[in-house]
Amino acid sequence: MNECYGKKFILNGILQPCETFDNSLIYEGDSVYEVLRMFKGNPIFFADHMERLATSLKLQKKELLADVPTLGRAIISLTRSDKKRETNLKIVFNYNNGATNYLVYFIEPIYPSEIQYQKGVKGILFFAERKDPESKVINHRLRSSIYHKLILESAYEAILVNENNLITEGSRSNIFFIRGETLITAPDNVILNGITRKHILEICLENKIRVEFTCVNADKIKEYDAVFMTGTSPIVLPFYCVGENFFNVKLPLIDGLRKLYLRKAEESIRLFRS
């Protein structure tokens, strides 16, 4: 299956037809990547994603294949060639046996429906942890294992549990628990600190919402009132259940955080345009 979604993609700065897209440039060798959400033809939180891409490259000891202005121009060029208004965009730096390539392309988005925002989604616990949690690196084997488990369980997201039985993050999201008026999320050093999570934490600081940075024991999740994920595609999405444990999806705090985040996203688009 071709991962490129749309009519065009960019390979090393050159616009190419999607029919020539080669998946091996993504899945062979080592790939460091970012996924950005596009809204009204513009990337949301572009500067934050570029900062995290630089951090991942530094941690993986990989060279920068294109600088920020070059990537910004690539996004504008791709958007003009393929008039997609709301989708996801992926930037990949690939390193394979001495060969290096960078790609910019649209990927098919999977956004929650309005019903899923209202009623929540199903989650499962998955016993695994990322080798380099602070770097956004493609892990083909782990991704495949989680994907098959989600299909078998008819679930939306897998919540990762480490060898100490502690919840760290989701397979493609960050995880927050709510107890009373307090949010609980894992410490920064054991997770990939998502861009959405970063801005949710800023919103909490601005609105004096208490946050505790600690890992929740997987055996004690039933003690919490609610649990939700944050991420590029889901934004702020509640779970109605995780395994056999059911949660409240109607807490005003969850919907309030999503609305405040969307306001910040609009402001980030204005900054990119400027």
N, C-alpha and C positions, 0 to 999 in steps of 0.2 A: 504494500500500500504506500502510495506516494504521500509523504508528510506535508508537502507543499500544497497550500490551499489557495487557489486563485489562478490568475493568468500568468503572473510574472514572479521572479525572485531575483535577488542580487547575489552574485558570486564574485568575491574579490573586487567589488565596486562596479561590476558590469551587469546590467539588466539582462536577464535571460528568460526564455519561455519556460513555463512550469513543466512542460513535457520533458525537458532535458534534466530535470532535477534528479540528482543521484543520492539516494538515502545513505549510501556507504560513506558519504562525506560527513554524515552526522554520527552514524553508529559504529564506524570502525575507527580504531585509535582512541584518543582521549578528546572529549568535547566539554568545553566550558560554555555555559549559555545563560541567557536571560529571556524571559517571556514577559512582554508588555501588553497591556490592554489598550486597544485603540478605540477612541470615542470621537465621533464626528471627524474622522480622518486624522486624528492627532493622538500621540502616545500620552498616556497618563503617567505622571511621576517619572519622566524620562531621566532627569538628573539623578534621582535615587537609584534607578536601575543601572545607570552607568557607573555610579560609585560602587555598587555591589559587584558589578562585573569586574572592575579593577581589583577589588578585594579578593575575589575568587582566583583571578589570574596570579596575584601575588602569593596567595597561599599554596597554589598548585605549581608555583615557579614556572609559569608559562609566559611567553612573550605577548605583548599587545600587538594584534594584527591590524587593528584600525582604531584611530583615535575617536574621541567623542564627536568633534565636528563632522568627521567623515561618516560616522554612523548616523548622525542626525540628517545629513544630506541624503544618505541612502534611504532612510525612512520616508523622507519627503518625495524622493524620486519614485519609490515603489508605490506610495499612496497615489501619486498622480497618474501612474500607469494602470492602476487597478483600483477603481473607485469604491473600495470597501470602506464603509463608514464605521461599523462596529464589529470588531473581530479581535483576535490576538495576533501578536507579531513576535517572532522568535529571532534572536541573534545568536549565532553559534560560531565559536572559534574552535576549529578542529586541528588536531596535531596527530599525524599518523606516519610513523617511520620517516621522519625528516620532512615530510610534506605538510604544508600549512595552508588552510583555507578559512575564509570567513564568509558566512552566509547570513542574509537577512530575508525573511520570508513570512508570509501569513500562514497561520495554522488554524484549522477548523476549531472554533470556540465551542465549549460546552458550558453554557451559562445556566444557572438554576432558573426554574420557572417561578412565576409569582406565587403559585401554589406551594412550591417547595420553601420559599421564603416564609410563607404564612404557617405551614404545617411542619416544617423541618424535614430533615433527611435521616436516613439510617446510617449508622457508623458501625464499624467492627474494630476489635483490637487485633493488632498484628505484631507479633514478637520479632522485632528487628530494630537495628539502629544504623544510621548512616556512618560510613567510614570517616568522612570529612564533613561533619554537619554544617560548618560555616562556609563551605564552598558549594556553589551551584554547579554540580558536575553530573553528567548523565551516568546513571548506574543501571545498565540494561537488565541485569539479572534480577535485582531487587524490584525494579519497575514491573517486570513480567510476572513475578511471583504475586505481587500485590494485585495486579490487574486481574489475574485469574481468580484470586480469592474474592475479589469484589463481585465478579460475575457469579460465582457459586453462591454467594450470600445475598445477592441482589441488593448490594449496599452502594452508597455513594462515595464514601471515603473510609480509608483505613487509618486508625490512630496507632502510632508506633509505640511499642513498649520495650524498654531496654532490658538488659540482663538482671537489673536490680528490681524489676517489676514496676518501673516508673515510666509514666507517660511523658514523652518528649514533644512530639509534633505529629502532624498528619503526613501522609505520603506525598501530598502536594499542597499542603496548607499548614498554618499554625493553629494551635488549639488553645482555647480559653475556657475555663470553668467559672461558674458564678456561684457564690455562696453569700446569701444576704445581699449586701451592697458592694461586695468585694469581688474583683476579678482575680483569677489565679492563672498564671501561665508559666511555662518553663523558663529558666534563666537563659540569657542570650548565648552563653558559651556551649550549650548542649544542643542547639538547634540551628537551622538556617533561618536567620532573622528576616522574615518576609517584609516586603515593602508595605503591604497593607497592614501588617502587624505594627510596623514602626509608626505609621500614622494613627492607628487606633490608640497606641500608647501615648502619643502626643495629645490626642483628643482627651484621653483620661486625665492627663496632667493639667490641661487647660480647664477642664470641668471638675477638677477635684474629685475624680473617681478613684477610689483606692485600688491599687494593684499589688499583688504579692507574687514574687518571682520564685516559684518553687515547683518541683515536679510532683504531680499527683500520683499516688499509688493506685495501680490498676484495680486493686481489690476494694478500693474505697470510693469509687466514682459515684456510687449510689448516695453518698452523703452530700452531694452537691445539687443545687437547684436546677442548674442549666449548664449546657455546654455548647459552644459554637466554634466554627472554624473561620479563619480569615485567609484570603488569598486573592490573586489577580483575577480569577474568574468568579469565585463565589462571593467575593467582597466580605460580607459578614453574614454567615448562614448558620442557623441553629440546627442541632441534632434533636430529633424527637426520641431517638434511642441510640444507645451504644451497646451492642450485644443484647442482653436481656434487661438492661437498665433504661428506664424511661425518664424523660426530662420535660420541664416546662418550656415551651417555645414562645409563650406569650408575654415574657417579661419585657416591659417597655424599654429597658436599657439596651437590649439587643437591637431593636429597630432604630432606636435613637442613635446608636453608634454608627449604623449603616448610613443614615441620613447625613450625619456630620461628616463622615468620610467622603461621601459624594460631593459635598461642598468643597472639600479640600482638593478633590480630583479635578473639579472644574477650574480651580485656581491654578493647578499645575499645568493645565492645557494652555491657559493664558500666558504663563511663563515660557512654555515651549514656543508658542507663536511669536513671542517678542524676541 
